[in-house]
Amino acid sequence: MVLAFLTGGCAHESRHESPAAVVGQEFLPRPPVFLTGPAVMLLTNAGGFTARVVVSSVPASSLRPVSGQLVARGSKFFFEPELKSGKPARAVQFSFIWDATSNKGYILSEALQGYAPIASTVWFTNLVVQSLPTTTGKVEGYRVERSTDVVAASDGKLSRFEVSRARDLGGLAVRVNSIEDPAPFTITLSQIRLELPPEKVFLPPDGFTGYESEEAMMNELVSRQQSVRHGGQEGSGAGGHDGSGRNRHSRAGPENGNPPAP
């Protein structure tokens, strides 16, 4: 919704209407469900890894499918979504940094070359393996052991997951199925590389502008889009992206290498 809004504009928008009047909570891009929800607890046991992640759901679910590049180091994560073609859409893209321990992170706008803080008021406090692991076959080429895990939240909610962990990857969860969830989903990791990414991956890139909130950043982005549509220089772009290659893929791998392409 927010991408269509930014690239196409609102048909009924007045020429003199303030961006702050049209950007509300419904237009703010949201982190994927696996990143800031209870499922993230199931991905924190590996020292570090990079992988392609796909989140799918049943057709009747309100949850939209999402895929992209996931980089992890303990409780810290960076996620860059991709288009249906499998390639990042940096011109209109929002990436996310999240720390499951501190329960906060950042949203990054490549078009704006900016970032803003995000946080959650719900903490996930405990993880219990409810059933003993059993070997059940392979997922993405890895022999896995399946168990049922329960994640407890600070608001008292319990979330149950069927988890397939790869023994060859140190017990990393390569597939996670939500159970008894109003919007059930499945998380699948592929193209996995066990490696320890540098700490800078989980910080806003050098040169990015910091905004005090998501709303402030979105207002600035919409304002620039309006300037372009109302006579601005098309060649300058909405966010001043100069094609210099400042993107998260160049920072996502180990110190001297990049992660595999999704």
Secondary structure, 3 states (H helix, E strand, C coil): CHHHHHHHCCCCCCCCCCHHHHCCHHHCCCCCHHHHCHHHHHHCCCCEEEEEEEEEECCCCCCCCEEEEEEEECCEEEEEECCCCCCCCHHHCEEEEEECCCCEEEEEECCCCEEEEEECCCCEEEEEECCCCEEEEEECCEEEEEEEEEEEECCCCEEEEEEEEEHHHCCEEEEEEEECCCCCEEEEEEEEEECCCCHHHHCCCCCCEECCCHHHHHHHHHHHHHHHHCCCCHHHCCCCCCCCCCCHHHCCCCCCCCCCCC
